[in-house]
Amino acid sequence: MAKTKKKKNDDQYDSPWKKAIEEYFADCMAFFFPNIHADIDWSKKYEFWDKELEKLARESAVHEQQVDKLVQVYRKSGEETLVLVHIDVQSQHETEFAKRMYQYNYRLFDRYNHPVATLVIYGDQSKKWQPKTFNREIWGCKSSFEFPSVKLMDYNISELEQSDNPFAVVVLAHRHTKATKHQHQTRYDLRWRLTRMLYERGYDQERVRSLYLYIEWLMALPKGLEQQFNKQLLQYEEEQKMTYILTIERMGIEKGIQQGIQQSEQKVLESEQKVLESEQKVLEITKESEQKILESEQKVLRIAREDVIEVLMIRFGELPKLLVKTIKRLDQLSLLKTLHKKAVIIESVDLFEQFLADQLPDDDTPTAQDKKHVD
């Protein structure tokens, strides 16, 4: 039965979230997990471990695109100073999601021997789905795993619009994108409201430009509405004398960079898939070659056995059944060649049998039971 192909979702969530977490990691922790943010020593440099997480994902056979970030941080308090923070942004329902978080957590701890904090940001629209624990038990042996999580649906829109944390903008853009699928004009209006909010908050140019990129990236519009939006934004900037985002050329450069990143990520995924397919083909070819070699070796041995028996029958007529059976069991080509030469010159079948018995190990010598069975 052919596999059902997943319907492609035109809205892109993964890349903007990855970029936003990298650019505003401290703000991300302060917004979603303030207690953890308070315990991190921000005077020490934190480091993203994306390559290590990618290796782990490949080993775990995780192929679907998703947002996972692994960050090395240092604590202000406690005996452990270095902690690995594993952040997962989950925008779709996944049946065994809690199990996957549990597996990532213990594999990361086992590999690096550092405490691992698994934090989850749920970006789906379900009001009921929010796994927080994974438990397993057999015969009194129990494992229990619990991880902190937040649900974007739980945040109040008005409170988000009042927040000074840049991640409030990312959450608003995400929520509006989820709520306006196939509602292009409504998305246009919400995007315009969110964009104006950046200017009205008094952010500097760099903050406005970087946050707008996430809004544009998440809240994509059809080509015609996108052009209309750019014209409206250009006019607004001219009126406010705030050329933060547009000219159009500047927007094109930034958008080209983001598109280049997305294309590069896609090419990496395609290359990895091709490598996997090539390795599979090599494995199949190797198995096929080994099978052909084995069949060829068996054919050579069969012909060598038949040659020995044929020469003996030409010279001496009908042969003892036990002798024929013994020759047909031989699997050493060098011995069969020796027997073929001996069959040509030997004086009798009895002498050939004695010669053969001398060549065989004791375990391969015909037994009395074999002889009785043949007779």
N, C-alpha and C positions, 0 to 999 in steps of 0.2 A: 504494500500500500504506500502510495506516495505521501511524503510528509507535507502537511499544510504550511504554506509559506506565510510568515508573519506579515501583517499589513504594516507598511512603513508609516511611521508617525512623522509628519512634516515639522512639528515643533521640536526644537533642539533644547534639551535641558542639560545634558552631561557636560559639554565643553564650557558653557558659561559658568556653571557651578564650580568646575575644577579651577578655572581661571580666577574666579572670585575668591575662593578659599585661599589660593596662593597669594593673591594681592592683599587680601584683608583678613589674614588668618587670626590675628589677635582680636579684631572686631567680631569675627565669626564666633570665637569662643566666648567673648563677652556677651554677645547677643543671645546665643543658644544655651550656653552652659556657664553661667556667671560664677558659680561656686568653683568650678575647675579652673576658670580663668584666673580667679583670685589666688590659686595655689601654684600657678606657673610663674617661674622666675623670668620675667620678660627682659631682664637686663642681660641675660645670656642668649646667645644666638640659637634659634630653632632651625631645624633642617628637614626638608622634605625627602622622604625615602621612596619615591615613586618607582624607581627601577626594581627595588627589592620587593615591593608590593606586586608589580607586574610579574615577576618570577613566581611568586607564590600563587598568583591567579592562574598562570599557565600550568603549574603543577597540580592545581586543584581542578583543572579542566573547566574553568569558567570562561565562556566565550562571549556571553552577551555583554554588550556595552553597558557600563554603569559608572557611577561616580564613587571612587574610593581614593582616599588620601591617607598616607602614612607620614606622620610628623614626629621628629625627635625633639622633645622639650625637656626642660629641667624644672624641678619643683623647688619651692621656697622652703617647704617643711617635709618632715618624714625622713626615714632612713634611706629610702631609694631616691636618688637624685635624678637619674635619667629615666624618662618614661616615653614609650611609643604610643602616640595617639592615632588610633585608626578611626577615621571619619568616613561614614558611608551615607550618601544621599540617595535614598530609594524613592523613585517616582512612580513605580508600578508595583502591583501586588505580586508577591513571589511566595509560593507555597512553603518552601523550606528555608525561608530567609533567616530565621533565628538560628537554625542549624548551621548555615553558612557563616554567620557571624561568630558562632562558637568555634567552628573549625579554623577560621582565620586567627582568632584570638590565641588558641593554644598552639597553632603552628608558628605564629610570630614569636610567642614566648619561648617555645622549644628551640627555635632557630637562633634567637638573639639573646636569650636569657636576661631580658629586661621586662619589667612590668608593662602590660599592654592595656590601655584604656580604649574600649570599643564604644564609639558614640554614633548614634544614628539620627539622621534628619529625614523624616518621612514627608515626601512631597506629593503623594497620591491624593485622590479626592475622596477616598473611603473614610467614613466617620468612625467605623468600627475597627478597622484593621490597624493595629499598632503592636506587633510582637515586641516583648521586652525580656523574655526569658526563654531558655532552652534547658530542658531537663531530660535525663535518661536514667533508667534504673533496671537492673536485672539481679535477682537473687540477693537483694539487700545492698548491692553495690550501686551507689548513686553519684551522679554528676549534675550540678546545678549551675547555670550561667545566667547572669542578669546584667543588662547593659542599659545605660541612660539613653533616652530618646526624646525627641520633640516632634510635634506634628504641625506642619505649616498651616493646616486647616484650622488649628486652634487659635491662631493669632488673630486679634481683632484688627480689622482694616483701618479703623480710625486711629487706633494706637500706633499702628505701623506708620501711618502717615505723619504722626507727631514725633516719631523716634528720630534721634540724631545719628544713630548707628547706621553706617552705610549698608549693613546687611538687611536692614528693614526694606531698603529699596529693592534688593535682590529678591527678597521674599514676596514683596508686592508684585514685582514683574512675573515671578513664577506663578503666584496665585491667579493673576489676571490672565496669564497665558493658558492655564488649565481651564479657566472659566469661560474662555472665549474661543474655543476651538470651533472653526467654521463660522464664527460670528465676526467677520472682518471689520465692519464699521464700529461695533462695540469695542473691539480691541484697539482700533485706531483712537477712539475717544479716550480710553483708559491710558493708552500710551502717551497721549498728549498731556493728560492730567499729571501723569507721573513725571514726564519730562519737565514741565513747567515747575513742578515742585522742587526740582534740583536747583533751579535759579532762585526760587523764592526762599530757600533755606540759607542762601548766602554762601554756598560752597565756593571754594576757589576754582580756578579754571581746570586744573588737573583732576580734581575730585569730580567735577561736573562731567568732564569728558570720559573718565574711566567708568563712572556709574552709568552714563548714557549708553555706553557700548554694551553693557549687560542688558539694559532695557531693550535696545534694538535687537540684540542677539536672541533674546528669549521671545520677545513679542514681534516676531516676524510678520510682515504684511505682504500681500500680493504686490506685484511690481507697480501697478498703477497707483495704489494707495501709498506705497513707499515713496514714490516721486512726489505725490501731493503732500505727504507729511514733511518731506525735506524742504519744500517750498514754504510751507507754513512756518517751519522752524527757522529758516533763513530770514523770513520777514520779522519774526518775533525777536531774533537776535539783533537785527538792525534797529528795531524800535527801542529795545532795551540797552542798546550800545554794549552788548556783551557777546562778542564773537568767540564764544567758548568752544562750540561744537562745529559749526559750519563757518568756513566756506565748504562747498561741496567737495572740493579737491581734498581737503583734509579728511573729510569723512570717508572718501574713497580709499585713501591710503590706509586708514585704520581698519576699514572693512576688509580691504585686500589682505592685510596682515592676518586678521582673524580667519578669513577664508583659507589662507595659506596654511594656517595651523590645523584647521579641520581637514584639509586635503592631505597634509602630511600624516596626521593621525590615521586617516583612512588607508593611505598607502602602506603604513607600517602594519596595520591589521591585515591587509591583503597580502603583503609579503610573508607574514608569519603563516598565513593560511596556505600559501604556495609551498613554503618549506615543509609544512606538515604533510601536504599532498605528495610532495616529492619523496619524502622519507617513506611514506606508505607505498609508493610505487617501487622504490628501491627494495623494500622488504618483500613485496610481492614477486618482483623479478628474481630476487635471491632465492626465495622458496621454490619458484618454478625451475630455476637453474639447478638447484640441489636435487629436485625431484627427477629432472632429466638425467643428471649425472648418475643418480642411483639406478634409474632404469637402464641406462647404458651399461653400467657395471654388471647388473644382473644378466643382461643379454649376453655379454662377453663370457661370463661364467657358465651360462647355460650352454652356449656353443662349445666351450672348452670341454664340458662334461660329455656332451653328445659325441664329440670327436674321439674321446678316449674310449667310450663304449662302442662306437662304430668300428674302430680299428680292431678292438678285441673280438667283436662278433665276426668281422671279415676273416680273421685268422683262426678263431677257435669255435665258431658257431654260437649256439645258445649259451648264455652265461648264467651263473648262479644268481638267483634273485637278490640274495643278500649283498653280493658284490655290486650289482647295478644300483641297489638302494644306497650303499655306502658312497659310491662315486657321485650320485646325484645330490648327496648332502654336502659335498666338499665346496668350500667357499674361498679357497686360496688359489689364485690364478697361477702363481709360481709352481705350486704342487701339481696342479692339473697339467701344466706344460711338461713337467718332469714325467708324469705318468703317461702322457701321450707319447713321448720319446721311448719310454720303457715298453709300452704296448707294442711298438713296432718291432722290437728286437728280442723280447723275452721269449723263452722257449715253451712255456705252458701257462695255463690259467692259474694253477696252484702256485707257481713261482710268483706270478703277478700279485696274487692275493697276499702272499707272504711279504713281498716288497711293500705293498700298500700298508699292511699292518705295521711294518717297521717305521713308516713315515708318519703315522698318526700318533697323537698323544693317547695315553691310556683311556682318557674319558671318551675319546671318539672311536675307539676300537669296537667293532661289533660284538655284542655280548651274546651269551648263550640264549638269552631270552629273545633277542632280535632274530637269531637264527631259527629258533623254534617258531616264532611268529611268521617268518617268511615261509618256512616249510609248510 
